[in-house]
Amino acid sequence: MKTLRFGIEIETIGQTRDAVARAIQTVVGGTVQHIGSPACYDPYDVVAADGRRWRVMADSSLNADRSRQAEVVSSILTYDDLETLQEVIRAVRRAGARVDSSCGIHIHVDAARFDVGALRNLVKIVNKQEQLIEHALGITEARRSRWCRGIDQSFLAKIERQRPSDLEEMNRAWYGYHNRAPQHYDHTRYHGVNLHNVWFRGTVEYRWFEATLHAGKVKAYIQFALALSAKAINARASSSKRRDFNPATAKYDFRVFLLKLGLIGDEFKTARLHLMARLEGSAAWKGERRDRRTAASAPTSEEVGDARAAA
């Protein structure tokens, strides 16, 4: 996961694009340029000291006066850039930007290492765990119905039946025809896992994330997206059988999923805490909490196995 390149879009309101761009400049250095075109976005570019380009632009979907719409679009980043990104987020927050329910975060992972098998795996893994992911990430029904819809079941059935053997066949399955010239605002883009961008921009886009200017949460979101991508790329095969969502065991179930993605150990402890924070139950024990058992109530062999799986 640490070798995958990525980018992020963070939608904010409450501060001008010029002020947000200058806040980014305090971290990455370089110069701020008011590009201004296309006029609908009125973009400002921050050309960092290392030559990479960050952009701040308007977004008409945001619930604010146009002068106070500021979507931050990062340069292409690597895992080693996470600390810099966190400092950028803190600087933007200090400059007066904020988020509300109209804002979101989109994470793009370089699709260069996704062959057709990896894309199939990704769709199947997400379909299996989708309810758990959506609850963990706090996706509202309003956002799910419009901006980040779930896996299209007809698309899933098609790729399981036809087993596309290359990206061209996967393109036909995604669009329903061979789309040789994808356009930016294609209607298929509004899914939590947006494969339209594979052919339009060369990335897999994850659109699940509620906007935040909490640097630790953003880091956790990126680690999750990278780990999920790496799992899909490296897996030999995946099951798509949809998992039922059980609120009582959700925290435990999601922790096991995160561990299977490779988010193990102290390095990812904070990420796990952020990602599991909305879920109920115990992260370490499935079913009745261990500390509520009577002394005479010994765990079953199945429960012992569950505990080991989560360790």
Secondary structure, DSSP 4 states (H G I P E B T S, - for coil): -TT--EEEEEEEESS-HHHHHHHHHHHH-SEEEE---STTT--EEEE-TTS-EEEEE--TTSSS-GGGEEEEE---B-GGGHHHHHHHHHHHHHTT-B--TT-EEEEEEEGGG--HHHHHHHHHHHHHHHHHHHHHTT--HHHHHHTSB---HHHHHHHHHH---SHHHHHHHHHSS--SS--TT-GGG-BSEE-HHHHHTSEEEEEEEEP---HHHHHHHHHHHHHHHHHHHH-S----PPPPP-GGGHHHHHHHHHHHTT--SGGGHHHHHHHHTT--S-SS-SSS-GGGS-TT-PPPHHHHHHHHHH-
